[in-house]
Amino acid sequence: MEQESSEKENTNTGKAVKRWPIESQEEPISVIREETEEELKAATDQVRPVTSKGRLQTHFPQQSRPSSSKKLPRPGSTRSTGSSRPGTGSRKTVSRASSRKSRPESSGSRLERFGPSSDHSESDDEIPHKPREHLPEIADFTTVDINDEKAFDTDLEDKGAGAAPGVSIDLVADFQYLRTAYAIDTNLKFSDNLFAALKTTTAYDPTGRTAYIEGCKKVGVVPASYFLRHMNDPHLSMKHHGLGSQGMRAIAMSLVSNTSVLTLDLSDNWLGHPGGHAVCEMLRDNCFITHLDLSDNKFGLQTAESLSQTLQQNSTLTHVTLSGNDFDDKAAVHFSDAIMNTTKLEYLNLSHNLFGENAGIILGPAIADNSSLKELDLSWNSIRRKGAVAIAQGIKNNVYMKKINLAWNGFGLEGSIAFGDALKGNQVLEELDLTNNRITSEGAVLIGKGVSVNETLTTIRLGRNPMQTAGCYGICAAILRNPNCALKELDFKDILVNKDFDDIFKQVQEQVPDIKMRHGGMEPPKKPRARIHPMVKLTNYIEKNNLRLVDFFNKFDKDGSMSVTYEEFQQGIECAKTALQKLVKSEALKDTGIKLTQEEVQILLSELDSDGDGEINFSEMVSGHTGFQESQQENINVILTATQPRPVTT
C-alpha cells in the first residue's frame, strides 16, 4: 500500500523517481544525519557575531549550500517519544519553517544550511525519502507567545524527551540565547524567566553591559546609548545627560562589575539623594574608579553622610569633586570625618556649596589631622571670621597639603591675620589662593609678614581684593626681606598699581629672576588741571575787590594819559600782588585771581592790544573785557542747548 501511494504521488507530480526498496532507505538517511551532525557541531563552536551597535545577531553565518537548485526534502518536523512515523500518536509542535517565516534574515532550515556538501555527486532526485501519507500542519509563529517556554517547541529536546536524533544538546542553550536576543531587539518586556535564561546562557560580562540592560528594565528607564558605546572607555563622561536618580541606579548596577572605567564624570545630572546613594553602593564594590566628579547633583545632607562613609571605606578613589551640591554647615560634620579618616584621597573639591562660619570651625581641626590630602578646594563658600581663623590654624598644623583654594569667601582682616601667622608656621604649602576675600591694604601687609619668613610657598593669588597698590607694594617688600623666598608667581588680578610698585617689583626681579607677576594694569596718570585763561583771572580779581574797570585801569595809568605801556601794565600787576600780600595770607593769594605768570601776562597783553601799537588804551581794555565775557556766555549757551532733550516727533 505504501508503494502504491508513493507511485500515485510521483505520478501526480509528473516526475520519474527511481524507486528504492524500503529496507534500504535507512542507510542513505543515516549518512545524511551523520554529516548534518558534524556540521552542526562545527557551527556551534563558532563565536556568535556581534553587530556594530553591540547587539547579538540573530542568524548564523552563511554556510555552503547545495549546488543543485532543488532543495533537500527535510525530515518530518514532528517528533515524539514513540515512533516518528505519522499516525502513531505524535504531538503537534511548532515547526522550524514557522520560525523561519518570523525571521526573514535566516533563510532555510538547519538541514538546508548544513545539508549535504558539494562532495555528494548524487542529485536530489536520486536521494531516497520515506513516503508520507500527509504533511504536518505548520503553525504560524506570530501566534506563539515567545515568553512561554511550553508554547515554543523547537524540537531541540533531549533524546530522552523525544529530541530529534543527530541534533546536539548544546543547540538548546544556543537557541534559548537567540530567543532572548530576539526579545531585546523587538523591545519586548522581559519576564523573570527570560532574566533567568539570560543569566544562565550568557558568560560573565566584565563591561557590565548585560547588567545595565537588566537594570534599565527593572527601574523602567530607557538605556542611554552613549553609555553603551563608551562604557569600555577608561575616561567616561556622562555629564549633562539628565540621568536623574533612576537612570543612575541602572548605571550603578553596571559599574559594579565594570573593570574598564577609571575616570567617571557624572556632573550636572541632578541625581538627588537616591542617585547619590546608588553611587555610594556602587563604590563599595567597584575597585577600579580613581577619579570621580559628582558636582551639581543636588545631594544635600542625607547624601553627605553616605559619601562620608564611602570616602572612608573606599581604597581606590584619589580625586573626588563634590562642588555645587548644597552642602551646608550640618553636612560639614560628615565631611570633617571623611577628611580626618581618609588615607587614600589626594584631591577633594567642596567648592560652590553653602558652608558658613560654623563649617570652617568644624573643618579646621580635620584639616590639621589629615594625612593624605594634597589639594583642597573650599572656594565660593561663605567661610568668614572664626571659620577663616580655624581654617588657617588647620593649614598651619598640616604637614601634607600642597595646594588650597579659598577664593571668594570673605575672610577680611581677621582671616588675613590668621593666614599671616599660618605662613610663618607651615613649611609644606606651595599654592595659596585668597582671591576676592575682602583683604585690605593692611591685611596684605599682615600676610606679607608670613611671606617674609616662608620658604616653600611658590604661588600666591590675591587678586580682586581692595588692597590697592599699597597692598601689592607690601607683598613685594616682604619678598625683598626674605632671601630664601621660593615664590614664582604673584597674582594681583584686577588691582591697579602705580610707578612706585613698578620700581619695587624691578628690585624683586633682580632678587628672584624667574618670578612672574600679574596685575590689573598701571594707574592712569593724573590729568593736568585745565589752564585758566588770564582774562578770567583778571575778571575775578576785579569782581572780588568790587572795582570798576576804570578804577582798575587808573592803577596802571600813572600819568593819566588813558593809555599804558607793557612795562606799566606789568608793574601794575606786581603792585597789585604786593598790596594783596599785606591784606591776606599767602595761602589765600592763590584765590585772588591776579596771580599771573610771565607767560600769562604776555597772552593778556596780546589780546588787549587790538591795534598792536605796543600800548593798551582804555577803549581797548573795555572792548577786550566785554568781548571775552560775551564769548564765555556763548560757550555756556551752546553747552546748555546740547544738553537739552530733543522734542519727540510722531
C-alpha positions as CSV (number, residue, x, y, z in Angstrom):
1,M,0.0,0.0,0.0
2,E,2.8,2.4,0.8
3,Q,4.4,1.7,-2.6
4,E,1.1,2.3,-4.3
5,S,0.5,5.7,-2.6
6,S,4.1,6.7,-3.4
7,E,3.5,5.8,-7.0
8,K,0.4,7.9,-7.1
9,E,2.2,10.9,-5.6
10,N,5.0,10.6,-8.1
11,T,2.6,10.2,-10.9
12,N,0.7,13.4,-9.9
13,T,4.0,15.4,-9.8
14,G,4.9,14.1,-13.2
15,K,8.5,13.2,-12.2
16,A,10.2,9.9,-12.8
17,V,11.7,8.9,-9.4
18,K,13.9,5.9,-9.0
19,R,12.3,3.5,-6.6
20,W,14.3,2.1,-3.7
21,P,13.4,-0.8,-1.5
22,I,12.0,0.1,1.9
23,E,14.7,-1.8,3.7
24,S,17.5,0.2,2.0
25,Q,16.1,3.6,2.9
26,E,17.8,3.8,6.4
27,E,21.4,3.7,5.0
28,P,21.4,7.0,3.0
29,I,19.3,8.7,5.7
30,S,21.9,7.7,8.3
31,V,24.6,9.1,6.2
32,I,22.8,12.4,5.8
33,R,22.3,12.6,9.6
34,E,25.9,12.0,10.3
35,E,27.1,14.7,8.0
36,T,24.5,17.1,9.4
37,E,25.5,16.4,13.0
38,E,29.2,17.2,12.2
39,E,28.4,20.5,10.5
40,L,26.0,21.4,13.3
41,K,28.7,20.7,15.9
42,A,31.1,22.9,13.9
43,A,28.6,25.7,13.7
44,T,28.0,25.7,17.5
45,D,31.8,26.1,18.1
46,Q,31.9,29.4,16.2
47,V,31.7,32.7,18.1
48,R,28.4,34.4,17.8
49,P,28.8,37.5,15.7
50,V,28.0,40.9,17.2
51,T,26.9,43.9,15.3
52,S,28.5,47.3,15.4
53,K,25.9,48.5,17.9
54,G,26.7,45.8,20.3
55,R,23.6,43.6,19.7
56,L,23.8,39.9,19.0
57,Q,23.0,38.9,15.5
58,T,20.0,36.5,15.5
59,H,21.2,34.5,12.5
60,F,24.1,32.1,11.9
61,P,26.8,32.7,9.3
62,Q,26.0,31.6,5.8
63,Q,27.2,28.1,5.1
64,S,27.8,26.4,1.8
65,R,24.6,25.5,0.1
66,P,23.8,22.6,-2.2
67,S,24.8,23.2,-5.8
68,S,21.5,21.9,-7.1
69,S,18.6,24.3,-7.4
70,K,16.3,21.7,-5.8
71,K,16.3,21.6,-2.1
72,L,16.7,18.5,0.0
73,P,13.4,17.4,1.5
74,R,13.8,17.7,5.2
75,P,12.6,15.0,7.5
76,G,9.3,15.5,9.3
77,S,9.5,18.1,12.0
78,T,7.1,16.4,14.4
79,R,9.0,14.3,17.0
80,S,7.6,12.4,19.9
81,T,8.6,9.9,22.4
82,G,7.4,7.0,20.4
83,S,7.5,6.2,16.7
84,S,8.3,9.0,14.4
85,R,6.0,7.8,11.7
86,P,2.8,9.6,11.0
87,G,-0.3,8.4,12.6
88,T,1.4,6.9,15.7
89,G,0.2,9.4,18.3
90,S,2.8,12.1,17.7
91,R,2.2,15.6,19.3
92,K,1.8,18.8,17.3
93,T,4.8,21.2,17.6
94,V,5.8,24.5,16.0
95,S,8.0,23.6,13.1
96,R,11.3,25.2,12.1
97,A,9.6,26.5,8.9
98,S,7.3,28.7,11.0
99,S,10.3,30.0,12.9
100,R,11.9,30.9,9.5
101,K,8.7,32.8,8.5
102,S,9.1,35.1,11.5
103,R,12.8,35.7,10.9
104,P,13.3,36.6,7.3
105,E,17.1,37.1,7.7
106,S,17.8,33.4,8.3
107,S,16.6,31.7,5.2
108,G,16.5,27.9,5.1
109,S,16.4,25.3,7.8
110,R,19.3,23.9,9.7
111,L,19.3,20.8,7.4
112,E,19.2,23.0,4.4
113,R,22.1,25.2,5.6
114,F,24.2,22.4,6.9
115,G,23.0,19.9,4.3
116,P,25.0,17.6,2.0
117,S,28.2,19.2,0.9
118,S,29.4,19.6,-2.6
119,D,31.2,16.3,-2.3
120,H,28.0,14.4,-3.0
121,S,27.6,13.5,-6.6
122,E,24.0,12.3,-6.2
123,S,21.3,14.7,-7.3
124,D,18.1,15.4,-5.3
125,D,16.2,13.0,-7.5
126,E,18.4,10.2,-6.5
127,I,18.2,10.7,-2.8
128,P,15.5,8.4,-1.4
129,H,12.9,9.6,1.1
130,K,10.2,8.0,3.0
131,P,6.7,8.4,1.6
132,R,4.3,10.4,3.7
133,E,0.6,9.9,4.0
134,H,0.0,13.6,4.9
135,L,2.1,16.7,5.5
136,P,2.2,18.0,9.1
137,E,0.4,21.2,10.0
138,I,2.7,24.3,10.1
139,A,1.8,26.7,12.9
140,D,2.1,30.4,12.5
141,F,5.0,31.8,14.6
142,T,3.2,35.2,15.0
143,T,0.5,33.5,17.1
144,V,3.0,32.0,19.5
145,D,3.9,33.7,22.8
146,I,7.7,34.0,22.8
147,N,7.8,34.3,26.5
148,D,6.0,30.9,27.0
149,E,8.5,28.0,27.2
150,K,5.9,25.4,26.5
151,A,4.3,27.2,23.6
152,F,7.5,27.4,21.7
153,D,8.9,24.0,20.8
154,T,12.0,24.0,18.6
155,D,12.2,20.2,18.6
156,L,15.7,20.6,20.0
157,E,14.9,18.4,23.0
158,D,16.9,15.8,24.8
159,K,16.7,12.3,23.2
160,G,15.1,11.0,26.3
161,A,12.3,13.6,26.0
162,G,11.7,13.0,22.3
163,A,14.5,15.0,20.7
164,A,15.4,14.5,17.1
165,P,18.3,12.1,16.6
166,G,21.5,13.6,15.5
167,V,20.9,17.1,17.0
168,S,23.4,18.3,19.6
169,I,22.0,19.2,23.0
170,D,24.2,22.4,23.1
171,L,22.0,23.9,20.5
172,V,19.2,24.1,23.0
173,A,21.0,26.7,25.1
174,D,22.2,28.4,21.9
175,F,18.7,28.8,20.6
176,Q,17.5,30.0,24.0
177,Y,20.1,32.7,23.8
178,L,18.8,33.7,20.3
179,R,15.3,33.9,21.7
180,T,16.5,36.3,24.4
181,A,18.3,38.4,21.9
182,Y,15.2,38.5,19.7
183,A,13.1,39.7,22.6
184,I,15.6,42.5,23.2
185,D,15.6,43.5,19.6
186,T,11.8,43.6,19.4
187,N,11.6,45.7,22.7
188,L,9.6,43.1,24.5
189,K,9.3,43.3,28.2
190,F,11.5,40.7,30.0
191,S,9.8,38.3,32.3
192,D,11.6,36.6,35.2
193,N,12.0,33.5,33.1
194,L,13.9,35.5,30.4
195,F,16.1,37.1,33.0
196,A,16.9,33.7,34.4
197,A,17.6,32.4,30.9
198,L,19.9,35.4,30.2
199,K,21.9,34.8,33.4
200,T,22.3,31.1,32.7
201,T,23.0,31.3,29.0
202,T,25.5,34.3,28.9
203,A,29.0,34.3,30.1
204,Y,30.4,36.8,32.7
205,D,30.4,40.3,31.3
206,P,33.2,42.4,32.7
207,T,31.9,45.6,31.0
208,G,28.6,45.4,32.8
209,R,26.6,45.8,29.5
210,T,24.2,42.9,30.5
211,A,23.7,44.3,34.0
212,Y,22.9,47.7,32.6
213,I,20.2,46.4,30.3
214,E,18.7,44.4,33.1
215,G,18.9,47.4,35.4
216,C,17.1,49.6,32.9
217,K,14.3,47.1,32.6
218,K,13.9,46.8,36.4
219,V,13.8,50.6,37.0
220,G,11.9,51.3,33.9
221,V,14.2,53.8,32.1
222,V,15.4,53.9,28.5
223,P,19.0,52.8,28.2
224,A,21.5,55.6,27.4
225,S,23.1,54.8,24.0
226,Y,26.1,57.0,24.8
227,F,26.8,54.9,27.9
228,L,26.6,51.7,25.9
229,R,29.0,53.0,23.3
230,H,31.6,54.3,25.8
231,M,31.3,52.0,28.8
232,N,34.6,50.4,27.9
233,D,36.5,53.8,27.8
234,P,38.9,54.5,30.7
235,H,37.6,58.0,30.8
236,L,33.8,58.0,30.8
237,S,32.0,61.4,30.8
238,M,28.2,61.3,31.4
239,K,27.8,65.0,32.4
240,H,24.7,67.0,31.3
241,H,22.8,63.8,30.4
242,G,19.8,64.3,32.7
243,L,20.1,60.9,34.2
244,G,18.1,61.5,37.4
245,S,18.0,59.1,40.3
246,Q,16.5,56.1,38.3
247,G,18.9,56.4,35.4
248,M,21.8,56.5,37.9
249,R,20.6,53.3,39.6
250,A,20.8,51.4,36.3
251,I,24.3,52.7,35.6
252,A,25.4,51.9,39.1
253,M,24.3,48.3,38.6
254,S,26.5,48.1,35.5
255,L,29.5,49.8,37.0
256,V,29.7,47.4,39.9
257,S,31.3,44.8,37.7
258,N,33.0,47.2,35.2
259,T,36.7,47.0,35.1
260,S,37.5,49.5,32.3
261,V,36.3,52.8,33.7
262,L,38.9,54.7,35.7
263,T,37.6,58.2,35.5
264,L,33.9,58.8,35.9
265,D,32.2,62.2,35.3
266,L,28.6,62.4,36.4
267,S,28.3,66.2,36.9
268,D,25.1,68.1,36.4
269,N,22.7,65.2,36.3
270,W,20.6,66.1,39.4
271,L,20.9,62.7,40.8
272,G,19.4,63.7,44.2
273,H,19.7,61.6,47.3
274,P,18.5,58.2,45.7
275,G,21.0,58.6,42.9
276,G,23.8,59.6,45.3
277,H,23.0,56.6,47.4
278,A,23.2,54.3,44.3
279,V,26.7,55.8,43.6
280,C,27.8,55.1,47.1
281,E,26.6,51.5,46.9
282,M,28.4,51.0,43.6
283,L,31.7,52.4,45.0
284,R,31.7,49.9,47.8
285,D,32.1,47.1,45.3
286,N,34.0,48.8,42.4
287,C,37.7,48.9,43.0
288,F,38.8,50.5,39.7
289,I,37.5,54.0,39.6
290,T,40.1,56.5,40.8
291,H,38.7,59.9,39.7
292,L,35.0,60.8,40.4
293,D,33.1,64.0,39.6
294,L,29.7,64.4,41.2
295,S,29.3,68.2,41.0
296,D,26.0,69.9,40.6
297,N,23.8,67.0,41.6
298,K,21.8,68.5,44.5
299,F,22.7,65.8,47.0
300,G,22.1,67.6,50.3
301,L,22.6,66.5,53.9
302,Q,21.5,62.8,53.6
303,T,23.8,62.1,50.7
304,A,26.7,63.8,52.6
305,E,26.6,61.1,55.3
306,S,26.7,58.3,52.7
307,L,29.5,59.9,50.8
308,S,31.5,60.4,54.0
309,Q,31.2,56.7,54.8
310,T,32.2,55.8,51.2
311,L,35.3,58.0,51.2
312,Q,36.4,56.4,54.4
313,Q,35.9,52.9,53.2
314,N,37.0,53.1,49.5
315,S,40.6,52.3,48.9
316,T,41.0,53.4,45.2
317,L,39.4,56.8,45.0
318,T,42.1,59.5,44.8
319,H,40.3,62.5,43.3
320,V,36.7,63.5,44.2
321,T,34.7,66.6,43.1
322,L,31.6,67.5,45.1
323,S,31.0,71.1,44.2
324,G,27.6,72.6,43.8
325,N,25.6,70.1,45.9
326,D,24.0,72.3,48.5
327,F,26.1,71.1,51.4
328,D,25.7,73.3,54.5
329,D,27.2,73.6,58.0
330,K,25.4,70.4,59.1
331,A,27.0,68.4,56.2
332,A,30.4,69.7,57.2
333,V,30.2,67.4,60.2
334,H,30.2,64.3,57.9
335,F,32.9,65.7,55.6
336,S,35.2,66.5,58.6
337,D,35.1,62.8,59.5
338,A,35.9,61.9,55.9
339,I,38.8,64.4,55.8
340,M,40.2,63.2,59.1
341,N,40.0,59.4,58.4
342,T,40.6,59.0,54.7
343,T,44.0,57.6,53.8
344,K,43.9,57.4,50.0
345,L,42.1,60.6,48.9
346,E,44.5,63.2,47.5
347,Y,42.1,65.8,46.0
348,L,38.8,67.0,47.4
349,N,36.7,69.7,45.8
350,L,33.9,71.1,48.0
351,S,33.5,74.5,46.3
352,H,30.3,76.3,45.4
353,N,28.4,74.9,48.4
354,L,26.7,76.6,51.4
355,F,29.5,76.3,54.0
356,G,29.5,79.1,56.5
357,E,31.4,80.2,59.6
358,N,30.4,77.1,61.6
359,A,31.6,74.9,58.8
360,G,35.0,76.5,58.9
361,I,35.2,75.9,62.6
362,I,34.3,72.2,62.1
363,L,36.6,71.6,59.1
364,G,39.7,73.4,60.5
365,P,40.7,70.6,63.0
366,A,40.0,67.9,60.4
367,I,42.4,69.6,58.0
368,A,45.1,69.7,60.7
369,D,44.8,66.0,61.3
370,N,44.6,64.9,57.7
371,S,47.5,62.8,56.4
372,S,46.6,62.1,52.7
373,L,45.1,65.2,51.1
374,K,47.4,67.1,48.8
375,E,44.9,69.6,47.4
376,L,41.7,71.0,48.9
377,D,39.2,73.4,47.3
378,L,36.8,75.3,49.5
379,S,36.3,78.3,47.2
380,W,32.9,80.0,46.6
381,N,31.6,79.4,50.1
382,S,30.8,81.8,53.0
383,I,33.6,80.9,55.4
384,R,34.3,84.1,57.5
385,R,35.7,85.4,60.8
386,K,36.1,82.5,63.2
387,G,35.7,80.0,60.4
388,A,38.5,81.6,58.5
389,V,40.7,81.6,61.6
390,A,40.0,77.9,62.2
391,I,40.9,77.0,58.5
392,A,44.1,79.0,58.8
393,Q,45.1,77.2,62.0
394,G,44.4,73.8,60.3
395,I,46.7,74.7,57.4
396,K,49.4,75.8,59.9
397,N,49.4,72.4,61.6
398,N,49.0,70.3,58.4
399,V,52.2,68.7,57.1
400,Y,50.9,67.1,53.8
401,M,48.8,69.6,51.9
402,K,50.4,71.3,48.9
403,K,47.5,73.4,47.5
404,I,44.5,75.1,49.0
405,N,41.9,77.2,47.2
406,L,40.0,79.6,49.5
407,A,38.9,82.2,46.9
408,W,35.6,84.0,47.2
409,N,34.9,83.5,50.9
410,G,35.3,87.0,52.5
411,F,38.0,86.4,55.2
412,G,38.5,90.0,55.9
413,L,41.1,91.4,58.4
414,E,40.7,88.5,60.8
415,G,41.5,85.9,58.2
416,S,44.4,88.0,57.0
417,I,46.0,88.0,60.4
418,A,45.4,84.2,60.8
419,F,46.9,83.4,57.4
420,G,49.9,85.6,58.0
421,D,50.6,83.5,61.1
422,A,49.9,80.3,59.2
423,L,52.5,81.0,56.6
424,K,55.1,81.5,59.3
425,G,54.5,78.0,60.8
426,N,53.7,76.0,57.6
427,Q,56.7,74.8,55.6
428,V,54.8,72.5,53.2
429,L,52.2,74.6,51.4
430,E,53.1,75.5,47.9
431,E,50.0,77.3,46.5
432,L,47.6,79.6,48.3
433,D,44.6,81.2,46.6
434,L,42.9,84.1,48.5
435,T,41.3,85.8,45.6
436,N,38.4,88.1,46.5
437,N,38.4,87.8,50.2
438,R,38.0,91.4,51.3
439,I,41.7,91.8,52.1
440,T,42.6,95.4,52.5
441,S,46.0,97.1,52.3
442,E,46.5,96.5,56.0
443,G,45.6,92.8,55.6
444,A,48.0,92.4,52.7
445,V,50.8,93.8,54.8
446,L,50.0,91.3,57.6
447,I,50.1,88.4,55.1
448,G,53.4,89.8,53.9
449,K,54.9,89.2,57.3
450,G,54.3,85.5,56.8
451,V,55.7,85.7,53.2
452,S,58.9,87.2,54.6
453,V,59.5,84.0,56.6
454,N,58.0,81.2,54.5
455,E,60.4,79.2,52.3
456,T,58.1,76.8,50.4
457,L,55.3,78.9,49.0
458,T,55.6,79.2,45.2
459,T,52.3,80.8,44.2
460,I,50.1,83.3,46.0
461,R,46.9,84.7,44.5
462,L,45.5,87.9,46.0
463,G,43.6,89.4,43.0
464,R,40.3,91.2,43.2
465,N,40.9,92.4,46.8
466,P,40.6,96.1,47.9
467,M,44.2,96.2,48.8
468,Q,45.1,98.7,46.0
469,T,48.7,99.4,45.0
470,A,49.8,99.8,48.7
471,G,49.0,96.2,49.5
472,C,50.8,95.0,46.4
473,Y,53.8,97.1,47.4
474,G,53.7,95.5,50.9
475,I,53.9,92.0,49.4
476,C,56.9,92.9,47.3
477,A,58.6,94.5,50.2
478,A,58.2,91.2,52.2
479,I,59.8,89.3,49.3
480,L,62.8,91.5,49.4
481,R,63.2,90.8,53.2
482,N,63.2,87.0,52.6
483,P,66.5,85.9,50.9
484,N,65.2,82.3,50.8
485,C,61.8,83.2,49.2
486,A,60.6,80.5,46.8
487,L,57.8,82.5,45.2
488,K,57.5,82.0,41.4
489,E,54.1,83.6,40.7
490,L,52.3,86.6,42.1
491,D,48.7,87.2,41.1
492,F,47.3,90.7,41.7
493,K,44.5,90.4,39.2
494,D,42.3,93.5,38.6
495,I,44.3,95.6,41.0
496,L,45.8,98.8,39.6
497,V,49.4,99.6,40.5
498,N,51.4,102.8,40.2
499,K,55.0,103.7,39.3
500,D,56.2,103.1,42.9
501,F,55.1,99.5,42.7
502,D,56.8,99.1,39.3
503,D,60.0,100.3,40.8
504,I,60.0,97.9,43.7
505,F,59.0,95.0,41.5
506,K,62.1,95.6,39.5
507,Q,64.1,95.1,42.6
508,V,62.2,91.8,43.3
509,Q,63.1,90.6,39.8
510,E,66.7,91.2,40.5
511,Q,66.5,89.0,43.6
512,V,64.1,86.4,42.0
513,P,64.8,86.5,38.2
514,D,62.2,83.9,37.2
515,I,59.3,85.3,39.1
516,K,56.1,86.1,37.2
517,M,53.6,88.8,38.2
518,R,50.1,89.7,37.1
519,H,48.2,92.8,37.9
520,G,45.3,94.9,36.7
521,G,47.5,97.5,34.9
522,M,49.1,100.8,35.7
523,E,47.1,103.5,37.3
524,P,46.2,106.2,34.7
525,P,48.4,109.3,35.1
526,K,46.7,112.2,36.8
527,K,45.2,114.6,34.4
528,P,46.8,118.1,34.5
529,R,44.5,120.8,35.7
530,A,42.9,122.8,33.0
531,R,44.7,126.1,32.3
532,I,42.7,129.2,33.3
533,H,42.6,132.0,30.8
534,P,44.4,135.1,32.1
535,M,41.4,137.2,31.3
536,V,39.4,135.0,33.7
537,K,41.9,135.7,36.5
538,L,41.7,139.4,35.7
539,T,37.9,139.5,35.8
540,N,37.8,137.5,39.0
541,Y,40.2,140.0,40.6
542,I,38.0,142.9,39.6
543,E,34.9,141.3,40.9
544,K,36.3,140.1,44.2
545,N,37.7,143.6,45.0
546,N,34.5,145.4,43.9
547,L,36.4,147.5,41.4
548,R,35.1,149.3,38.4
549,L,37.1,148.7,35.2
550,V,38.1,152.4,35.0
551,D,39.4,152.3,38.6
552,F,41.4,149.2,37.8
553,F,42.8,150.9,34.7
554,N,43.8,154.0,36.6
555,K,46.0,151.9,38.9
556,F,48.1,151.2,35.8
557,D,47.9,154.6,34.2
558,K,50.1,156.7,36.4
559,D,50.3,159.7,34.1
560,G,46.6,159.9,33.3
561,S,47.0,159.5,29.6
562,M,44.3,156.8,29.4
563,S,47.0,154.6,27.8
564,V,49.5,152.2,29.4
565,T,52.6,150.5,28.0
566,Y,53.5,146.9,28.5
567,E,56.0,147.9,31.2
568,E,53.4,149.9,33.1
569,F,50.9,147.1,32.9
570,Q,53.4,144.6,34.3
571,Q,54.4,146.9,37.1
572,G,50.7,147.4,38.0
573,I,50.3,143.7,38.2
574,E,53.3,143.4,40.6
575,C,52.0,146.3,42.8
576,A,48.6,144.6,43.0
577,K,50.3,141.4,44.2
578,T,52.3,143.3,46.9
579,A,49.2,145.2,48.1
580,L,47.2,141.9,48.4
581,Q,50.0,140.2,50.3
582,K,49.6,142.8,53.0
583,L,45.9,142.3,53.3
584,V,45.5,138.5,53.0
585,K,47.5,135.4,53.9
586,S,49.8,134.0,51.3
587,E,47.6,130.8,51.1
588,A,44.7,133.0,50.1
589,L,46.7,134.7,47.4
590,K,46.0,131.8,45.0
591,D,42.3,132.7,45.1
592,T,42.7,136.4,44.3
593,G,42.7,135.8,40.6
594,I,45.6,138.2,39.9
595,K,48.4,135.7,40.2
596,L,49.7,135.7,36.6
597,T,52.9,134.1,35.3
598,Q,55.1,135.9,32.8
599,E,53.6,133.8,30.0
600,E,50.1,134.6,31.0
601,V,50.9,138.4,31.1
602,Q,52.1,138.2,27.6
603,I,48.9,136.4,26.5
604,L,46.8,139.1,28.2
605,L,48.7,141.9,26.6
606,S,48.5,140.5,23.1
607,E,44.7,140.1,23.5
608,L,44.1,143.6,24.9
609,D,46.3,145.4,22.4
610,S,44.0,145.0,19.5
611,D,45.8,147.5,17.2
612,G,49.3,146.2,18.0
613,D,50.9,149.5,18.7
614,G,52.5,148.3,22.0
615,E,50.2,150.2,24.2
616,I,46.8,149.5,25.8
617,N,44.3,152.3,25.9
618,F,41.1,152.3,28.0
619,S,38.8,151.6,25.0
620,E,40.9,148.5,24.1
621,M,40.6,147.4,27.8
622,V,36.8,147.8,27.7
623,S,36.3,146.1,24.4
624,G,38.6,143.2,25.3
625,H,36.9,142.6,28.6
626,T,33.4,142.8,27.2
627,G,34.3,140.6,24.2
628,F,35.7,137.9,26.5
629,Q,32.6,137.9,28.6
630,E,30.4,137.6,25.6
631,S,32.4,134.7,24.2
632,Q,32.1,132.9,27.6
633,Q,28.4,133.4,27.6
634,E,28.1,132.0,24.1
635,N,30.0,128.8,25.1
636,I,27.7,128.4,28.1
637,N,24.6,128.7,25.8
638,V,26.0,126.1,23.4
639,I,26.6,123.6,26.2
640,L,23.1,124.2,27.6
641,T,21.5,123.8,24.2
642,A,23.3,120.5,23.5
643,T,22.3,119.0,26.9
644,Q,18.6,119.8,26.4
645,P,16.4,116.8,25.3
646,R,15.1,116.9,21.8
647,P,11.3,117.0,21.3
648,V,9.7,113.7,20.5
649,T,8.2,113.7,17.0
650,T,5.4,111.4,15.9
